């Protein structure tokens, strides 16, 4: 897998995460004015491997 950092049509910074087969499995969902903010978003996703997964289908309302 790899992160790709790029600029969108309006010139904002974005990232996407590509799997080995070329499919995009995640993206920034928003454009960033500053490259540093976009890189920070990538860092947060990298750290997310330690975040627990919660199955919301088993939650009682």
MMTF fields as JSON, N, C-alpha, C and O atoms, coordinates in Angstrom:
{
  "mmtfVersion": "1.0.0",
  "mmtfProducer": "UNKNOWN",
  "numBonds": 243,
  "numAtoms": 244,
  "numGroups": 61,
  "numChains": 1,
  "numModels": 1,
  "chainsPerModel": [1],
  "groupsPerChain": [61],
  "chainIdList": ["A"],
  "bondAtomList": [4, 2, 8, 6, 12, 10, 16, 14, 20, 18, 24, 22, 28, 26, 32, 30, 36, 34, 40, 38, 44, 42, 48, 46, 52, 50, 56, 54, 60, 58, 64, 62, 68, 66, 72, 70, 76, 74, 80, 78, 84, 82, 88, 86, 92, 90, 96, 94, 100, 98, 104, 102, 108, 106, 112, 110, 116, 114, 120, 118, 124, 122, 128, 126, 132, 130, 136, 134, 140, 138, 144, 142, 148, 146, 152, 150, 156, 154, 160, 158, 164, 162, 168, 166, 172, 170, 176, 174, 180, 178, 184, 182, 188, 186, 192, 190, 196, 194, 200, 198, 204, 202, 208, 206, 212, 210, 216, 214, 220, 218, 224, 222, 228, 226, 232, 230, 236, 234, 240, 238],
  "bondOrderList": [1, 1, 1, 1, 1, 1, 1, 1, 1, 1, 1, 1, 1, 1, 1, 1, 1, 1, 1, 1, 1, 1, 1, 1, 1, 1, 1, 1, 1, 1, 1, 1, 1, 1, 1, 1, 1, 1, 1, 1, 1, 1, 1, 1, 1, 1, 1, 1, 1, 1, 1, 1, 1, 1, 1, 1, 1, 1, 1, 1],
  "groupList": [{"groupName": "UNK", "atomNameList": ["N", "CA", "C", "O"], "elementList": ["N", "C", "C", "O"], "formalChargeList": [0, 0, 0, 0], "bondAtomList": [1, 0, 2, 1, 3, 2], "bondOrderList": [1, 1, 2], "singleLetterCode": "X", "chemCompType": "L-PEPTIDE LINKING"}],
  "groupTypeList": [0, 0, 0, 0, 0, 0, 0, 0, 0, 0, 0, 0, 0, 0, 0, 0, 0, 0, 0, 0, 0, 0, 0, 0, 0, 0, 0, 0, 0, 0, 0, 0, 0, 0, 0, 0, 0, 0, 0, 0, 0, 0, 0, 0, 0, 0, 0, 0, 0, 0, 0, 0, 0, 0, 0, 0, 0, 0, 0, 0, 0],
  "groupIdList": [1, 2, 3, 4, 5, 6, 7, 8, 9, 10, 11, 12, 13, 14, 15, 16, 17, 18, 19, 20, 21, 22, 23, 24, 25, 26, 27, 28, 29, 30, 31, 32, 33, 34, 35, 36, 37, 38, 39, 40, 41, 42, 43, 44, 45, 46, 47, 48, 49, 50, 51, 52, 53, 54, 55, 56, 57, 58, 59, 60, 61],
  "secStructList": [7, 3, 3, 3, 3, 3, 3, 7, 6, 6, 1, 7, 3, 3, 3, 3, 3, 3, 7, 6, 6, 1, 7, 3, 3, 3, 3, 7, 1, 1, 7, 5, 1, 1, 2, 2, 2, 2, 2, 2, 2, 2, 2, 2, 2, 2, 2, 4, 4, 4, 1, 7, 7, 7, 7, 4, 4, 4, 7, 7, 7],
  "xCoordList": [0.856, 0.0, 0.896, 2.05, 0.315, 1.06, 0.1, -1.047, 0.595, -0.129, 0.313, 1.499, -0.638, -0.348, -0.797, -1.934, 0.082, -0.185, -0.299, 0.586, -1.381, -1.583, -2.419, -2.953, -2.522, -3.368, -4.601, -4.521, -5.75, -6.989, -7.14, -6.26, -8.247, -8.465, -8.377, -7.774, -8.964, -8.835, -7.462, -7.214, -6.57, -5.231, -5.047, -4.0, -6.052, -5.929, -5.146, -5.134, -4.498, -3.752, -4.699, -5.601, -4.497, -5.29, -4.371, -3.254, -4.861, -4.141, -5.109, -6.318, -4.554, -5.332, -4.413, -3.194, -5.027, -4.302, -4.651, -5.815, -3.643, -3.836, -3.344, -2.262, -4.156, -3.77, -2.81, -2.615, -2.216, -1.272, -1.893, -1.202, -3.201, -3.862, -4.265, -4.873, -3.928, -4.218, -5.511, -5.761, -6.342, -7.604, -7.366, -6.492, -8.152, -8.102, -8.961, -10.149, -8.345, -9.075, -9.46, -10.303, -8.852, -9.208, -8.716, -7.778, -9.377, -8.894, -9.174, -9.871, -8.625, -8.723, -10.148, -10.482, -10.982, -12.354, -12.506, -13.621, -11.407, -11.429, -10.088, -9.085, -10.083, -8.84, -8.261, -8.999, -6.945, -6.24, -5.541, -4.978, -5.575, -4.895, -3.38, -2.621, -2.953, -1.523, -1.095, -1.773, 0.018, 0.563, 0.801, 0.541, 1.289, 1.58, 0.338, 0.422, -0.813, -2.062, -2.441, -2.938, -2.212, -2.49, -1.577, -2.028, -0.303, 0.643, 0.267, 0.466, -0.275, -0.74, -1.91, -1.99, -2.807, -3.911, -3.398, -3.937, -2.362, -1.752, -1.193, -1.373, -0.521, 0.053, -1.027, -0.819, -2.171, -3.274, -3.792, -4.102, -3.887, -4.352, -3.328, -3.704, -2.059, -1.01, -1.103, -0.883, -1.425, -1.545, -2.823, -2.939, -3.778, -5.092, -5.053, -6.049, -3.941, -3.817, -3.96, -4.214, -3.804, -3.916, -5.302, -5.561, -6.178, -7.517, -8.445, -8.434, -9.258, -10.151, -11.265, -11.655, -11.759, -12.908, -14.148, -14.161, -15.198, -16.444, -17.52, -17.783, -18.139, -19.221, -20.499, -21.122, -20.894, -22.066, -23.38, -24.435, -23.33, -24.559, -25.0, -26.121, -24.129, -24.484, -24.83, -25.114, -24.809, -25.099, -26.612, -27.374, -27.018, -28.43, -28.707, -27.993, -29.733, -30.054, -30.651, -30.976],
  "yCoordList": [-1.174, 0.0, 1.23, 1.195, 2.323, 3.575, 4.755, 4.69, 5.824, 7.091, 7.913, 7.957, 8.565, 9.484, 10.872, 11.06, 11.82, 13.213, 13.974, 13.877, 14.727, 15.413, 16.67, 16.914, 17.458, 18.659, 18.424, 17.841, 18.889, 18.766, 19.958, 20.816, 20.009, 21.059, 22.48, 23.349, 22.746, 24.096, 24.387, 25.502, 23.388, 23.594, 23.199, 23.475, 22.554, 22.092, 20.777, 20.004, 20.543, 19.3, 18.191, 18.422, 17.004, 15.827, 14.619, 14.634, 13.567, 12.303, 11.177, 11.298, 10.084, 8.854, 7.688, 7.765, 6.617, 5.396, 4.343, 3.971, 3.866, 2.883, 1.52, 1.389, 0.494, -0.893, -1.366, -0.685, -2.528, -3.098, -3.274, -3.16, -3.552, -3.782, -2.482, -2.519, -1.332, -0.043, 0.6, 1.764, -0.132, 0.44, 1.432, 1.234, 2.503, 3.473, 2.925, 2.66, 2.757, 2.211, 3.281, 3.039, 4.46, 5.579, 6.867, 6.864, 7.979, 9.28, 10.342, 10.095, 11.515, 12.583, 13.087, 13.576, 12.983, 13.434, 14.954, 15.467, 15.662, 17.122, 17.598, 16.89, 18.792, 19.401, 20.269, 20.876, 20.329, 21.137, 22.294, 22.112, 23.463, 24.616, 24.439, 24.762, 23.921, 23.759, 22.293, 21.389, 22.08, 20.721, 20.073, 18.884, 20.851, 20.326, 19.733, 18.711, 20.371, 19.853, 18.536, 17.629, 18.425, 17.185, 16.064, 14.94, 16.375, 15.39, 14.962, 13.807, 15.893, 15.555, 14.56, 13.629, 14.757, 13.814, 12.417, 11.43, 12.329, 11.031, 10.406, 9.212, 11.203, 10.695, 10.147, 9.128, 10.809, 10.328, 8.976, 8.106, 8.8, 7.52, 6.435, 5.31, 6.743, 5.762, 5.296, 4.119, 6.201, 5.866, 5.1, 4.49, 5.127, 4.54, 3.031, 2.44, 2.388, 0.95, 0.545, -0.624, 1.486, 1.196, 1.531, 1.338, 2.024, 2.423, 1.209, 0.48, 0.979, -0.176, -0.029, 1.083, -1.145, -1.183, -1.497, -2.451, -0.688, -0.887, -1.292, -0.567, -2.439, -2.921, -2.22, -2.599, -1.201, -0.406, -1.142, -0.688, -2.259, -3.02, -3.787, -4.292, -3.881, -4.596, -3.643, -4.084, -2.35, -1.348, -1.208, -1.235, -1.062, -0.849, 0.645, 1.393, 1.069, 2.512, 3.022, 4.205],
  "zCoordList": [0.0, 0.0, 0.0, 0.428, -0.5, -0.505, -0.395, -0.836, 0.202, 0.235, -0.953, -1.279, -1.603, -2.692, -2.261, -1.827, -2.382, -2.047, -3.368, -4.218, -3.541, -4.823, -4.623, -3.54, -5.682, -5.67, -6.528, -7.609, -6.027, -6.787, -7.741, -7.809, -8.469, -9.471, -8.89, -9.52, -7.698, -7.13, -6.513, -6.056, -6.498, -5.96, -4.512, -3.927, -3.916, -2.536, -2.483, -3.441, -1.345, -1.131, -0.692, 0.114, -1.215, -0.852, -0.774, -1.292, -0.116, -0.1, -0.414, -0.217, -0.905, -1.078, -0.737, -0.889, -0.278, 0.068, -0.963, -1.116, -1.667, -2.73, -2.292, -1.719, -2.57, -2.305, -3.387, -4.394, -3.179, -4.138, -5.522, -6.534, -5.566, -6.855, -7.556, -8.626, -6.959, -7.575, -7.13, -7.445, -6.403, -5.928, -4.804, -3.96, -4.801, -3.71, -2.575, -2.757, -1.393, -0.251, 0.762, 1.626, 0.668, 1.551, 0.907, 0.111, 1.271, 0.797, 1.848, 2.832, 1.623, 2.619, 2.812, 3.892, 1.808, 1.943, 1.919, 1.82, 2.007, 1.942, 1.411, 1.496, 0.87, 0.416, 1.515, 2.291, 1.581, 2.567, 1.858, 0.778, 2.451, 1.886, 2.025, 1.111, 3.181, 3.443, 3.307, 3.794, 2.651, 2.494, 3.867, 4.047, 4.816, 6.15, 6.807, 7.488, 6.604, 7.17, 6.516, 7.184, 5.224, 4.507, 5.013, 5.231, 5.195, 5.716, 7.131, 7.509, 7.909, 9.256, 9.175, 9.977, 8.214, 8.01, 7.696, 8.197, 6.873, 6.562, 7.836, 8.073, 8.651, 9.899, 10.822, 11.48, 10.877, 11.721, 11.244, 12.057, 9.937, 9.397, 9.686, 10.015, 9.572, 9.881, 11.319, 11.603, 12.23, 13.648, 13.956, 15.019, 13.041, 13.317, 13.472, 13.886, 13.155, 13.351, 14.803, 15.094, 15.721, 17.146, 17.695, 18.882, 16.85, 17.274, 17.212, 16.22, 18.269, 18.261, 17.222, 16.865, 16.753, 15.836, 16.653, 17.431, 16.474, 17.204, 16.208, 15.249, 16.425, 15.573, 15.992, 16.984, 15.242, 15.588, 15.333, 15.775, 14.632, 14.394, 15.626, 15.673, 16.625, 17.844, 18.981, 20.095, 18.71, 19.74, 19.924, 18.958, 21.153, 21.457, 21.511, 22.179, 20.814, 20.737, 22.021, 22.124]
}
